[in-house]
């Protein structure tokens, strides 16, 4: 008698949808951001925290995803700082290319995960062992945080409506 094994992907599919929405929102915002607003910062006040531009916050959001999936797939937790500098990605079109490259990396990373049980696996991330579930949860939270800041900066600097996604 053969027993069919059904791999549950309820949580994995939920994470996948969250990352797809992150990608779509970043893409939508940058598609709507003219080059002259991409790295413009609101007025800097000395008594408040450092405020970055819309483009910088989106890059931080997308870089968090890239770092996580690079770590999951290759165990290299490199900070994408060097190749996500505004000097290198100086236009909305170049930022969009980077967003798409990271989405491809994320999809490859999800291909390594076949069931929700894989989320319990612990991997070195980067200083200590952490479950893949904890890593993905933390990444979604950080990426959405940076993305939310990007949307706020866009609203401060533009009369355009935010993209509906």
C-alpha positions in Angstrom: 0.0 0.0 0.0 1.4 3.3 -1.0 0.9 6.3 1.2 0.7 9.7 -0.5 2.6 12.4 1.3 1.1 15.8 1.0 3.4 18.6 1.8 1.6 21.5 3.4 2.6 24.9 2.2 0.1 27.1 4.0 2.7 29.3 5.8 5.2 29.2 2.9 2.5 30.4 0.5 1.5 33.1 2.9 5.1 34.3 3.1 5.3 34.1 -0.7 2.3 36.4 -1.0 3.7 38.9 1.4 7.0 39.1 -0.5 5.1 39.4 -3.8 3.1 42.3 -2.4 6.3 43.9 -1.1 7.8 43.6 -4.7 4.6 45.0 -6.3 4.5 48.0 -3.9 8.2 48.8 -4.4 7.8 48.5 -8.2 4.7 50.6 -8.2 6.2 53.4 -6.1 9.5 53.6 -8.0 7.7 53.4 -11.4 5.8 56.5 -10.3 8.8 58.3 -8.9 10.5 60.8 -11.2 14.3 60.8 -11.2 14.5 64.2 -9.6 12.4 63.0 -6.6 14.1 59.6 -6.2 16.9 60.8 -3.9 15.5 64.1 -2.7 15.2 64.3 1.1 12.8 66.4 3.1 14.2 69.2 5.1 16.6 67.8 7.7 16.0 69.0 11.2 18.9 68.6 13.6 16.9 67.4 16.6 15.3 64.5 14.8 16.5 61.2 13.4 18.2 61.1 10.0 15.7 61.0 7.2 16.6 59.3 4.0 15.0 59.7 0.5 12.2 57.6 -1.0 14.7 55.8 -3.2 17.1 55.1 -0.3 14.3 53.6 1.8 13.1 51.4 -1.1 16.7 50.3 -1.6 16.9 49.4 2.1 13.7 47.4 1.8 14.7 45.5 -1.2 18.2 44.9 0.1 16.8 43.3 3.2 15.1 40.8 1.0 18.2 40.2 -1.1 20.4 39.7 2.0 17.9 37.2 3.4 17.6 35.1 0.3 21.3 35.2 -0.4 21.8 33.9 3.1 19.2 31.2 2.8 20.5 29.9 -0.6 24.3 30.4 -0.3 24.8 31.1 3.4 26.5 34.4 2.4 24.8 37.2 4.4 26.5 40.0 2.5 25.1 43.4 3.0 24.1 44.7 -0.4 25.2 48.2 0.6 28.0 48.6 -2.0 25.9 47.8 -5.1 22.8 49.7 -3.8 24.4 53.1 -3.5 22.4 56.0 -5.0 25.5 56.8 -7.1 25.3 53.4 -8.7 21.5 53.2 -9.0 21.0 56.8 -10.0 17.7 56.6 -11.8 14.3 55.1 -11.3 14.9 52.7 -14.2 18.1 51.3 -12.5 16.3 50.9 -9.2 13.5 49.0 -11.0 16.1 46.7 -12.5 17.5 46.0 -9.1 14.0 45.4 -7.7 13.4 42.8 -10.4 16.8 41.1 -9.8 16.0 40.7 -6.1 12.6 39.3 -7.0 14.3 36.6 -9.1 16.7 35.9 -6.2 13.7 35.6 -3.9 11.9 33.2 -6.2 15.0 31.0 -6.4 15.2 31.0 -2.6 11.6 29.9 -2.3 12.3 27.0 -4.7 14.6 25.6 -1.9 11.6 25.4 0.4 9.2 22.6 -0.3 6.9 22.5 2.7 6.1 24.4 5.9 8.3 21.9 7.8 11.3 23.6 6.1 10.5 26.7 8.1 11.6 25.0 11.3 15.1 24.3 9.9 17.8 26.4 11.7 20.6 27.9 9.7 23.5 30.2 10.7 22.0 33.7 10.1 24.6 35.3 10.3 25.7 35.4 14.0 23.6 32.6 15.4 21.3 29.8 14.4 17.8 30.9 13.6 14.8 29.2 12.1 13.9 30.0 8.5 10.5 31.1 9.8 12.1 33.6 12.2 14.4 34.9 9.4 11.5 35.4 6.9 9.3 37.0 9.5 12.0 39.4 10.5 12.7 40.2 6.8 9.1 41.0 6.0 8.9 43.3 9.0 12.1 45.2 8.2 11.3 45.4 4.5 7.8 46.7 5.1 9.1 49.2 7.7 11.5 50.7 5.2 8.9 50.6 2.5 6.4 52.5 4.6 9.0 55.2 5.2 9.5 55.4 1.5 5.8 55.9 0.9 5.7 58.6 3.6 8.7 60.5 2.0 7.0 60.2 -1.4 3.9 61.8 0.0 5.9 64.6 1.6 7.6 65.5 -1.6 5.0 64.9 -4.3 1.5 65.9 -5.1 1.0 62.5 -6.8 -1.3 59.9 -5.3 0.4 56.8 -4.0 0.1 53.7 -6.2 -2.9 51.6 -5.4 -1.9 48.0 -4.9 
